Amino acid sequence: MSSENSSDDAQRVWDVVVVGAGPAGASAAYAAAVAGRRVLVLEKAELPRYKTCGGGIIGPSRDALPPGFELPLRDRVHAVTFSLDGRFTRTRRSRQMLFGLINRSEFDQRLVEHAQKAGAELRTGVTVARVEQHGSAVPDRRTVAVVLQDGETVLARAVVGADGSASRIGAHVGVKLDQVDLGLEAEIPVPETVAEDWKGRVLIDWGPMPGSYGWVFPKGDTLTVGVISARGEGAATKRYLEDFIARLGLAGFEPSISSGHLTRCRADDSPLSRGRVLVCGDAAGLLEPWTREGISFALRSGRLAGEWAVRIAEANDAVDTRRQALNYAFAIKAGLGVEMSVGKSLFLVFARRPGMFHAALTGFRPAWKAFTGITRGRTSLGEIVRTHPLAGRALSSLDR
């Protein structure tokens, strides 16, 4: 276990305890610490640590980063090759950067360091068993007890659950999930000649199972190759990845890492808080249902959770606590919730008609323009539907 000033954790009451040191947790910790509050981050792994993730940093992610944050970019994407299960391949290019690519281990580590510079303290190698808001471990109604696996109790005025898609804090809050997908990924070191061919270009392949797709993200001398599809299609998803890698001519290279990960989208009526406990990022099931992009949702929801955790920490009674928690939920739903709703409609259409999506992105200029606008952060799915009534009507009719 690594620790900073951890010896008196059980005796003192922290303003905000954040569980999880990924993008959501680091953003929440930064937001609360920069407001001058006593913040503790609890992380079960030792940092830096590997995470299964494509590592695409789109405009909304970049815009949600702390001031002065320098992205550890491994590549800058100016071209996208689209294919439909390996066929009808077409590459679209852009003079301006579409998005950046990072390794999560470096990115997450840097985010945590920014939170620490703002005043947050970090403990790694600790696993949270549960949180309690009533009972003998809780000294008063303004306090939450975070019980660690070794029996130690950490006290806080507010808790932010950012402990990933299998969140224990999410279980405490009662998070309900609507869409669960399995992502499989391989980190494949390649020779310089192969790396040069992929530099600045990603591949997106609309896959053989409904709602599935694959990707190749270049990061210097390594290619991140992955696929995602509905949970319950494990064998077919594994076969898709193997066929995808073989089709790309990469089967002869040994992956340095092969991993899998479940992504989980929240149901529309899923709670975002319980008492003095908030959830954000994957722990809340916040991600874009069509692409399953989660980094921007983690950064944005984490920042909001940190800001509202400060208000909850200051709340003197249950009524005020409830008011602040409802305000947090409203802030999430008004922004990220709208994007998720549009994304869900897009996903349902895409699952039935991937060929139509492929044709639109490769041959219909407004669709490509919308794609580049979203990746650069100039617009969002919600904004496109809101400001272009025709897009909204088209989506509704296709959804039906």
BELPE-V195863 format. One record per residue. RES is the residue in one small letter. OMEGA is omega as a letter, one per 20 degrees, with the letter a starting at -180 (NA if undefined). NEAR is the number of other ideal C-beta (glycine too) atoms within 12 Angstrom. Layout:
<<RES & OMEGA & NEAR> <RES & OMEGA & NEAR>>
This chain:
<<m & r & 21> <s & a & 20> <s & r & 22> <e & r & 21> <n & a & 19> <s & a & 24> <s & a & 13> <d & a & 17> <d & a & 29> <a & a & 23> <q & a & 14> <r & r & 21> <v & r & 29> <w & r & 42> <d & a & 36> <v & r & 51> <v & r & 52> <v & r & 58> <v & a & 53> <g & a & 52> <a & r & 52> <g & a & 48> <p & r & 50> <a & a & 54> <g & r & 56> <a & r & 48> <s & r & 48> <a & a & 58> <a & r & 55> <y & a & 46> <a & a & 45> <a & a & 47> <a & a & 37> <v & r & 26> <a & r & 26> <g & a & 16> <r & r & 35> <r & a & 31> <v & r & 46> <l & r & 47> <v & r & 55> <l & a & 47> <e & a & 41> <k & a & 29> <a & r & 29> <e & a & 19> <l & i & 31> <p & r & 23> <r & a & 26> <y & r & 25> <k & r & 36> <t & a & 33> <c & r & 42> <g & r & 47> <g & r & 42> <g & r & 43> <i & r & 45> <i & a & 41> <g & r & 30> <p & r & 35> <s & a & 40> <r & a & 29> <d & a & 20> <a & a & 36> <l & r & 35> <p & r & 32> <p & r & 13> <g & a & 13> <f & r & 28> <e & a & 18> <l & r & 32> <p & a & 25> <l & r & 27> <r & r & 33> <d & r & 35> <r & a & 29> <v & r & 40> <h & a & 25> <a & r & 29> <v & r & 33> <t & r & 32> <f & r & 36> <s & a & 31> <l & a & 28> <d & r & 25> <g & a & 24> <r & r & 17> <f & a & 20> <t & r & 20> <r & r & 23> <t & r & 23> <r & a & 30> <r & r & 19> <s & r & 23> <r & r & 12> <q & r & 17> <m & r & 27> <l & r & 34> <f & a & 40> <g & r & 34> <l & a & 40> <i & r & 38> <n & a & 35> <r & a & 40> <s & r & 27> <e & a & 27> <f & a & 42> <d & r & 42> <q & a & 29> <r & r & 30> <l & r & 50> <v & r & 47> <e & r & 26> <h & r & 33> <a & r & 46> <q & r & 30> <k & r & 21> <a & r & 31> <g & r & 26> <a & r & 43> <e & a & 36> <l & r & 41> <r & r & 40> <t & r & 28> <g & r & 21> <v & r & 33> <t & r & 23> <v & r & 44> <a & a & 25> <r & r & 28> <v & r & 40> <e & r & 28> <q & r & 32> <h & r & 18> <g & a & 16> <s & a & 9> <a & a & 24> <v & a & 25> <p & a & 21> <d & a & 18> <r & r & 19> <r & a & 25> <t & r & 33> <v & r & 45> <a & r & 36> <v & a & 45> <v & a & 32> <l & a & 32> <q & a & 17> <d & r & 16> <g & r & 14> <e & r & 25> <t & r & 31> <v & a & 42> <l & a & 35> <a & r & 47> <r & r & 40> <a & r & 50> <v & r & 59> <v & r & 66> <g & r & 52> <a & a & 56> <d & r & 45> <g & a & 42> <s & r & 43> <a & a & 21> <s & r & 40> <r & r & 30> <i & r & 50> <g & r & 40> <a & r & 29> <h & a & 32> <v & a & 38> <g & r & 23> <v & r & 36> <k & a & 21> <l & a & 29> <d & a & 25> <q & r & 33> <v & a & 29> <d & r & 40> <l & r & 33> <g & r & 43> <l & a & 39> <e & r & 37> <a & r & 36> <e & a & 36> <i & r & 33> <p & a & 23> <v & r & 32> <p & a & 17> <e & a & 13> <t & r & 11> <v & r & 23> <a & a & 24> <e & r & 16> <d & a & 21> <w & a & 36> <k & r & 25> <g & a & 29> <r & r & 28> <v & r & 42> <l & r & 35> <i & a & 43> <d & r & 36> <w & a & 40> <g & a & 38> <p & r & 26> <m & a & 30> <p & r & 22> <g & a & 39> <s & r & 39> <y & r & 42> <g & a & 43> <w & r & 42> <v & r & 45> <f & a & 40> <p & r & 40> <k & a & 38> <g & a & 27> <d & r & 23> <t & r & 31> <l & r & 42> <t & a & 44> <v & a & 46> <g & r & 44> <v & r & 45> <i & r & 44> <s & a & 37> <a & r & 30> <r & a & 26> <g & r & 16> <e & a & 25> <g & a & 21> <a & a & 14> <a & r & 24> <t & r & 33> <k & r & 24> <r & r & 21> <y & r & 35> <l & a & 41> <e & r & 22> <d & a & 24> <f & r & 38> <i & a & 35> <a & a & 17> <r & a & 24> <l & a & 31> <g & a & 20> <l & a & 32> <a & a & 18> <g & a & 14> <f & a & 22> <e & r & 15> <p & r & 24> <s & r & 20> <i & r & 26> <s & a & 22> <s & r & 24> <g & a & 25> <h & r & 31> <l & r & 30> <t & a & 43> <r & r & 35> <c & a & 39> <r & r & 43> <a & a & 23> <d & a & 20> <d & a & 15> <s & r & 30> <p & r & 31> <l & a & 42> <s & r & 43> <r & a & 32> <g & a & 33> <r & a & 49> <v & r & 49> <l & r & 58> <v & a & 51> <c & r & 57> <g & a & 52> <d & a & 44> <a & r & 48> <a & a & 53> <g & a & 48> <l & r & 51> <l & a & 46> <e & a & 41> <p & a & 40> <w & a & 35> <t & a & 38> <r & r & 44> <e & a & 41> <g & a & 51> <i & a & 44> <s & r & 40> <f & r & 46> <a & a & 49> <l & a & 46> <r & r & 43> <s & r & 50> <g & r & 55> <r & r & 47> <l & r & 43> <a & r & 55> <g & r & 47> <e & a & 34> <w & r & 40> <a & r & 54> <v & a & 36> <r & r & 33> <i & r & 43> <a & a & 37> <e & a & 24> <a & a & 29> <n & a & 17> <d & a & 16> <a & a & 19> <v & r & 12> <d & r & 20> <t & a & 33> <r & a & 20> <r & a & 20> <q & r & 33> <a & r & 34> <l & r & 22> <n & r & 25> <y & r & 44> <a & r & 33> <f & r & 19> <a & r & 27> <i & a & 37> <k & a & 26> <a & a & 18> <g & a & 28> <l & r & 44> <g & r & 36> <v & r & 25> <e & r & 38> <m & a & 40> <s & r & 32> <v & r & 35> <g & r & 37> <k & r & 32> <s & r & 31> <l & a & 40> <f & a & 37> <l & r & 25> <v & a & 27> <f & a & 34> <a & r & 28> <r & a & 17> <r & a & 20> <p & a & 34> <g & r & 21> <m & r & 22> <f & a & 36> <h & a & 31> <a & a & 18> <a & a & 30> <l & a & 34> <t & a & 26> <g & a & 17> <f & a & 19> <r & r & 13> <p & r & 17> <a & r & 25> <w & r & 27> <k & r & 22> <a & r & 30> <f & a & 33> <t & r & 30> <g & r & 27> <i & a & 35> <t & r & 39> <r & r & 28> <g & r & 26> <r & r & 21> <t & r & 25> <s & r & 33> <l & a & 39> <g & a & 29> <e & r & 21> <i & a & 30> <v & a & 27> <r & a & 19> <t & r & 16> <h & a & 21> <p & r & 12> <l & r & 14> <a & r & 28> <g & r & 23> <r & r & 14> <a & a & 24> <l & a & 32> <s & a & 18> <s & r & 12> <l & r & 21> <d & r & 21> <r & NA & 11>>
